[in-house]
Every structure is written in C-alpha cells, then in structure tokens.
Amino acid sequence: MNNKYYGKLIFELSRQGRVGYSLPNFNYEDAYKMNLPEEQKRQSTTLLPEADELTVVRHYTNMSNNNFGVDTGFYPLGSCTMKYNPKLNEELAQLPSLNIHPLTPDFAAQGCLAIYDETQRLLSEVAGLSQFTLNPYAGAHGELTGLLVIRRYHESRNDSARVKVLVPDSAHGTNPASAAVSGMQVVQVKSLPDGTVDVEDLKTHLGPDVAAMMMTNPNTLGIFERQIPEIARLVHECGGLMYYDGANLNPMLGVCRPGDMGFDVMHINVHKTFSTPHGGGGPGDGPVGVRKGLEQFLPSPVVIAADEYDASDIYFNEDTFCIGESGDTLGSVSGYLGNFAVITRTLSYLLSMGKENIPMAGKLSVLNANYIKERLKDCYLLPIEGLCKHEFVFDGLRPEYGGDHHDDAHVTTLDVAKRLLDYGFHAPTIYFPLLFHEALMIEPTETESKQTLDDFIEVMRQIAVEARDDREMVRTAPHNTPVRRLDDVKAVKEPKFTYKAL
Ligand SMILES: *Cc1c(COP(=O)(O)O)cnc(C)c1O
C-alpha cells in the first residue's frame, strides 16, 4: 500500500504542461455561433493539476484504499450501523430496467410500481401495521412525516390543544429535532438508572396537550423497553399517539412487532435494517407505517393497486397499479415516490432472506452483541448489566486498566478508538449516547463470523493490557495509519473544500 503516490495530493504530483488526453482544437464559439460577453470569458488559465492518465488513475485508486468500509474490515459502529449489504441487492438495484425516469407514465412503470407495492405490504407485515408510505428519504425525514401524520390526525378531530411531543432523554438527537420542525413542543422524559423510560416521570407530563410519545425500542442503549404496554396504555388514555423510532429494528425482526406493542405510527430506516450501505450520509429511505384508521393521512403520492389485484399472484397488467393521492393527506414530503434504488434493495433483502430467515437475523444480532459484551466486561466498564439487544454501551476502560476518571492522565475512550485503528478495525461509536462520560457503543451485527468477533475481542483485551502497562503508547495512537490524530472539530467547523493546492 505504501508506494510513492500514497497519501499525496494530486497537486504534488502535478507537473506543468503534462497532459492525459490531447483533445482536438475546437472553437466552441464559432461552431455554435455564440457570442459570449467579454466578462464571462476566462481571462487566465485554470489552476487545475496537470497529470498524465496513469498518475490520475493511481492517485484515485490509492485514495480509495484509504477508505475503510464493511468491504474492508469489521465495522462495529452502534446506532447507525453499516449492516450486511449482500452484493445481490446491489446488482438488482442497478438493473437498467428499474432505472426509470420519475415522470414515466403509470402504464409504462407497472413493474416498478409493483416493487413499491410489494415492499409496502411486506414492511406492514414485519411491523404489524396497516399501511406504509415509502416516500420519505431517510429516518429523520420519516420521523417528521410520522409526526405530521399525527398532527393531521389531531387536526382532523378539531383537537388543536395537542402540541407536546414526549421524548425520552436517551433518544437519538433527530427525535427532538423532528418534533420541533413539525411545529410541536418537545418535552423530555427522564430515564431510570437501568436506561429505560421512567414511567413515574412520564405520568407527570401526561395531559390533554400531549400529541405523541416517541420511543425507540430497543433504545439507544440497546435495552429493551419492558414498560411499553403500560406506557402505551397511559399515552392512549390521555388521547396521545405512540410513535416508534424503528432505527433499531434489527433485533426485533420477525420476533416481535411495533404494531402489536401498541404503536400507532413508526418509521423504518431501511438503509440500516434492510441492507443499503449508507456511509457518508446517504442514500437512504425512511418508510412510515401507520395502524388501521390513520392510512388516509399518509403523504401523497401513493401507489394504488387495482381492486381485483391479488398480491400473492405475480401477474399484473398495464393498469394494475396507478399513482394517486391519499384521502386526507398531509400533502407531499418528497419529490416522487421515495429513493427507489434503496426500496429495491429492501425488497431484494426481504425476499432473499425469506420469512424463515428474517427472525434469525434479529436473534443472531442479539447473540453476537451479548457475546462481545460478556467477554470484555472484565476489562471495560459495563454501566448497565444484563441482557442487551443488538448493541450495548461500555463506559470506557475499567479503573484497573487505566480508565480511572479521577486520574487526569487516564486512558480515554477516544484513545481506545484510535488504538483500534492500528489493529485494522474501525472504531465503534464513541461518546454517544450522552448518558455516560466515556461511552463506547458496540454493534457487531448479525453477519460477522465468530472468528471475526474473537479477533476483535482479542484486540480489545490487548488494548486494555496496553492501557494498563504502557499508557503513553495508547494515548498517542494511532501509530500505523497514513495520518495520525486529526483535529476533527476543526475538520467540521473549518472544512476546506477547494480544488486548489493549499
Ligand atoms: C439513525 C437514527 C435516526 C436517524 O435516521 P437517519 O436515517 O440517519 O435520518 C433516528 N433514530 C435513531 C435511533 C437512529 O439510530
């Protein structure tokens, strides 16, 4: 990997006058009889790098090797996982016949509309709800859509007093953000020391002004919320609706369903649970499902199947599906019918896994997380004991392994994360959720082999021993990566996007 081109800027490789391709001389203005105004004409040459083709190819190939992804190694990020992304789904999403223009007339898009319809139906089955829209483009967008459905529902009953959305303090930041963007007020509900919602605190907030309660299950600590039936009863009794943030649906798959737990509205991050790779912030899709009685509030456009269409039959005609409006809709939330390539991957994943294997994915994700947790908890501090779901949180190294918070020179979660890079593992999520100082959130997912899990466990134990015996070395990690510790605050606050040499 470490060759002459590695880690260099293309400007360092640039040599004046060097070219990759020689284009024919062509006078654009003459050819197109254009008269560009003088001030729009380029007055000086561009400052683009000059390089031959091979140098450019090597530059970009080496740069791509600097990337770390699920295709290069273990990637145990919690909360926003890089899930198993079967290559089959990638191939199907790229089928030219599915790559159609969004304004293609209904009769010529029946196959795509059938995919949409089928995905909707299967998600409804997985979630135990009545109907889904696949239009929202991401989880956060789904939250906003779901909350607008809830607002629309209260408005339809002329109940304008319901302006509060209850959000547990352990929630993902997008929950309070979506509630605020939807025009409602956010009220925080406390958690108990075991990480679950404090029902006594919840009771103090209930009343005729409550529009909804948002919950994530398992929550962002990977803990199953055992009190859901009681919480749903209390919220419903006061006239509010229950919203389920489905970002953590993985361990629930085929085992239990939000609809059966008493939830009225939910979103699913199909790019998390149903296999679209989503590094770098996209692409995604955030289908929103509702229980019976709320379907008419879903956003338009909707895909409508002809009455005589039998979904168990694979045959359809040129007028089986059409695109229409939903009854009492909140309007549209996206340009068209959602992120179609992501929807295709979702259906491909669901069908290729099948009813028999989907519950296996949920159970294995739980087994793998608990296996790592139990084998590391003598080195890393486990603030919440007991069974976790698909992910769990450590609160840094144990004191006897250099993690004593009272010692200014203690080894932090950031140090452990940086040292992991030296061993070729991507770091877990760090400093999230905010409930613990040194949060280290690990989600192995269902698809890693025992071999990989054991390798990871061994390295994590090795780092704990290093932190105890050679603290400075861990505090100055990474030592073998192309770049060392970056100033990631500056990288976010003062990014330099430029095509020029700095
Ligand atoms: C990822 C995540 C979200 C936001 O979803 P996006 O698809 O990233 O917009 C919301 N809630 C939880 C718990 C999440 O993990």
The ligand as a Tripos MOL2 file, in Angstrom:
@<TRIPOS>MOLECULE
LIG
   15    15     1     0     0
SMALL
NO_CHARGES

@<TRIPOS>ATOM
      1 C1        -30.0180    6.7780   12.5960 C.3       1 LIG1
      2 C2        -31.0720    7.0690   13.5640 C.ar      1 LIG1
      3 C3        -32.0400    8.0480   13.2950 C.ar      1 LIG1
      4 C4        -31.9920    8.9530   12.0710 C.3       1 LIG1
      5 O1        -32.0910    8.2610   10.8870 O.3       1 LIG1
      6 P1        -31.4480    8.7970    9.5080 P.3       1 LIG1
      7 O2        -31.8370    7.7790    8.5290 O.co2     1 LIG1
      8 O3        -29.9760    8.8840    9.7490 O.co2     1 LIG1
      9 O4        -32.0520   10.1370    9.2340 O.co2     1 LIG1
     10 C5        -33.0600    8.2120   14.2070 C.ar      1 LIG1
     11 N1        -33.1130    7.4970   15.3430 N.ar      1 LIG1
     12 C6        -32.1860    6.5710   15.6610 C.ar      1 LIG1
     13 C7        -32.3090    5.7930   16.9490 C.3       1 LIG1
     14 C8        -31.1160    6.3250   14.7810 C.ar      1 LIG1
     15 O5        -30.1990    5.4110   15.0810 O.3       1 LIG1
@<TRIPOS>BOND
     1     1     2 1
     2     2     3 ar
     3     2    14 ar
     4     3     4 1
     5     3    10 ar
     6     4     5 1
     7     5     6 1
     8     6     7 2
     9     6     8 1
    10     6     9 1
    11    10    11 ar
    12    11    12 ar
    13    12    13 1
    14    12    14 ar
    15    14    15 1
@<TRIPOS>SUBSTRUCTURE
     1 LIG1         1 GROUP 0 **** ****
